[in-house]
Amino acid sequence: MTTRIVTDSTCDLPDTVLAEFGIGVVPLYINFAAESYLDGVDLSRPDFYARLPEADPSPTTAIPGSQAFADAYEALASQGATEIISVHVSSALSGTADTARLAARQASVPVTVVDSGSLTLGLGFQVWEAARMAMEGGTRDEILIRLGGMRKRTHVFAALDTLEFLRRSGRMSGVVSKLGGWLRLKPLLKMNDGVSTSEKVRTSEGAMKRLVALLEARLPLDRVALVHTHALERARLLQERARHLLAGLPVLSVDITPVLGTHLGPGAVGFACVESRR
């Protein structure tokens, strides 16, 4: 059996990893008014974040139709895949996995769709592990068992610079957004095992301290990454603050996909990590 992996563009994996492991990626859409772009294909991340603050109306995002997933599955089948595992952004945030399941029913090879319960590199780390196992001859059942354990141990937490873009995207009420601005609140969003929660921190400095504390609470780690929305300097500062916790670990740093940046806004920074098995 030859198992291949498919995911969506919210995984934030580097192109080098996608190419090395032959991972198929289905891009989501970013819409600026009447202009529609394939995430990671038609619009660069710097260009997106340059346009985001002044965009009126604000950009929206959309899931491609099931045919896009079907095409990805058939492309891998034509390359010799005899079964496919399709791993996607949390169903709590998007209907991507549901659309993938529609396509899976019509595929010419067996396709198993997995809800990662995560986003950005929380999803990406699971995809990476699945692809590594598949390349080394892991069976479908072995990969699914590993992913089930990783989902519970995968955490993403980030501090937003502003509540404005959550308000624009309809993810929170205007009243709460305005109140947050008056109080200089910095929302801190967290996701683990498909459950999203939030905290409110009073200052940027407080947000940095809280992110480091959350990372420390997850130790020891198998994988970790800095994730940010076009905020490289803030990401570097956060990495410096957490240096004592990151010793000996390779640390990726990625600009979060525009599909997620549309809702988070510029200036967000945080971590995606996978706890070690205990």
N, C-alpha and C positions, 0 to 999 in steps of 0.2 A: 504494500500500500504506500502511496506517495501522498502525504498530507501537505497542503499549502495553507497559508494564512492570508486573510483579507481583513482590512480595518477601514476606518473613515478618516477624513483629514483632520479631525480634532485630536488625533493621537500625538501630534507634535514630534514624532520621531525624526531624527536627521535623515536626509536623503541617502547618506552613506549606509545607514543601517537598513533602510528600506531596500536598497539595491543589493546589499550583501546577502540578505536573507530572502530576496524575491517576494517581498510582502506586497500584496495588491492593496491599493488605496482608492476608495471611492470619495471624491471631493464633494463637500457640501457647497451651498451657494451663499454669496454675499451680494445683497442688492442695494445699490445706491440709486434711489428713485427708479427710473426706467432701465438703468444699466445693471446687468446681472453678470457676476463673475464666479468662476469656479475657484473655490478656496485652494490656494497653493498652486494654482495653474495660471490664472489670468491676471492676478493682482498680487504684487509683492507685499510683504508685511510692512516695510517702511512706507510704501505708497499708501497703504490702507491707513496706517496710524497718522500719517500726515493729513489725510482727508477727514478723519473721524471727528475731531473737535468742532469743525465748522459745518459739518454736513447737515443740511436742512432740506427735506426731512432726514432724520437719522437713518442709518442703514438698517436693513433687516436681514435675517438669515432664513434659509430654507433647506429642506431635505430633498435630494433628487428623487425622482420616481424609481420604482422598483427595477425598471429596465437597466438603470446604471449599475445596480448590484448584480443583476443577472449577467450583464456584459462582463463584469469583473470575474464572476465565477466561471463563465465559459472560456474566458481568456486563459485562466489557469488550467482548466480542464484540457484545453488544446495543447498546453505545454506538458501534459502528462499527469496532472493531479488526478488522483482517484478519490480523494475526499478533501473537503475544505472546512476550516474552522474560521468563522467570521466574527470578529471581536469588536464591539462598538461602545461608543460613549453611553454613559448611564441613561437608562430609560426614565429616570427621574428628571432628566434635563431635556431629553430629545426623543422623538419617535423614530430615530434612525434604526435601531435594532428591529422594531416592528416592520419597517419597510424592507429590511434585509430578510426577514422571515418570509415575507410574501414572495420575494425572488427565489429564496431557497427551495420553495415548494416546486418550482419549475426547472430547477437546475438538472443538468444531465449527470451530475455526480452528487453523492450525499454532501449536504452542507449543514453544519451545526452552527447556529447563531448564539453568541455569548454576550450577555450584558455585563460589561466590565464593572459596573457600579462606580465608575470614576470618569475622569476627564483629563485632558492634556496628557502629560507624561505619566499620570496615574494609569490611564488607559495604555499609553505607549509602552510602559514597562511590562505590562501583561502581554501585549502583542509581541514584544521583543522576545520574551521568555518562550512564548508559544512557538515562534518561528525558530528559535534556537533548538528547542526540543524536536520540532518536526525535521529540521535539517539533520539532526543526529539520530533519526530513526524512531523517535518516540511515537507511541500509538495515540490514536484519538482519545481513548479513555485516559491514558496517562497524562496527556496535555490538559484535558478538561479537569481532572483532579487537581493538577498543579494550579490551574487558573482559579478554581474555586477557593483554594487556600490563599492565593495571592490577593484575591478580591478583598478578603477580610483584613489583610495586613497592609493594604494600600491606602495611603492618606494624601490628600491634597488640601493645603490651606494657604490662603493668600489675603493680604491686606489691600483694600482698594484705596485709591487716592481720593475718590469722590463717589458720592451716591448718585450723581447726575445720570450716568449712563444706565444704571439699573432702572431709574425712573423712566428714562426715554424708551427703554425697551419693554416697559410694562411689567417689569419684575418686582416693582414696589410702588406704593402709592406716592403721589406728589407731596402729600402732607408729610410723610415720613422723610422723604428726600429733603424737603425744605428745612425741617427740624434738624436733621443731621447736619446740614450746612451751617445753621446757626450755632450749633453746639460744637462744631469742628470735629464731629465724630468720624472715625475711620472704621468703616465696616470691615470685619474680618470674616471671610467665608471659609467653610470647611466641608469636606466630603469624605466619607468612608463607607464602604459596603453599600453604596446606593442611597445613603442618607445624607442630605445636606443640612447643615446647621450654620448659625452665625453668632458672632459676638460684636459688640461695639466698643471700640477703644477711643480714648479721648484725643490723642495726638499721634502724629507720625512716629515720634520717638517711642511712645507706648506701643504702637503697632509692631515696630521692629523688635522690641523686647518680648512681646507676646509670641511672635513667630519663632524666635529662638527658643523660647520656653516650650512651645508645642513640638518643635523638632527634638529637643532634649527628651521629652516624654516618650518619644517613639523609639529611642535607642534600645538595642543596637539595630543597625540598618543593613539591608542587602543592597539597596539602590537609593539614590537621592539625586534630585535635580533642582536647580533654581528655575522658577518659571516667572515670567514677567510680561507685561504688555508695553513693549517699547520703552522700557525703563532700565536700561543697562547699568546706569550709575547707581540706582537704588539697589539693583540686584547685586552689584559688586560690594556695596556697603553691607548688605545683609549677609553675604558670604563671609565678609571679614568679621562681622559680629558672631557668626556661627563657626568660625574656623576651628575652634577647639573641639567642636562636635563632629567635624567632617574629616579629621585627620585619617589618612589612609584610604579614603573613599574617593573614587572617581566621581566628579561632580559635573553633570551637564548643565548648561545654561541656555534656555530657549526663549525666544520671543513667541508668546502664545498666539495660536492661530486667530486670524480675524473673526472667524465664526464665534469664538468665545470672547474676543476683545470687543466686539460690538456691544456686549452686555456689561463687561467689566470696566471698559473705558481705559484710557492711557494711564500709566503710572502705577498699575497694580503690580505687586511683587509677592512671591511666596515660595513654597516648597512643594514638590511631589516626592513621595518616598514610599519605600516598601520595607516594613519591619522584617527583621530576621525571624526565622522560625525558632520558636523557643521550646 
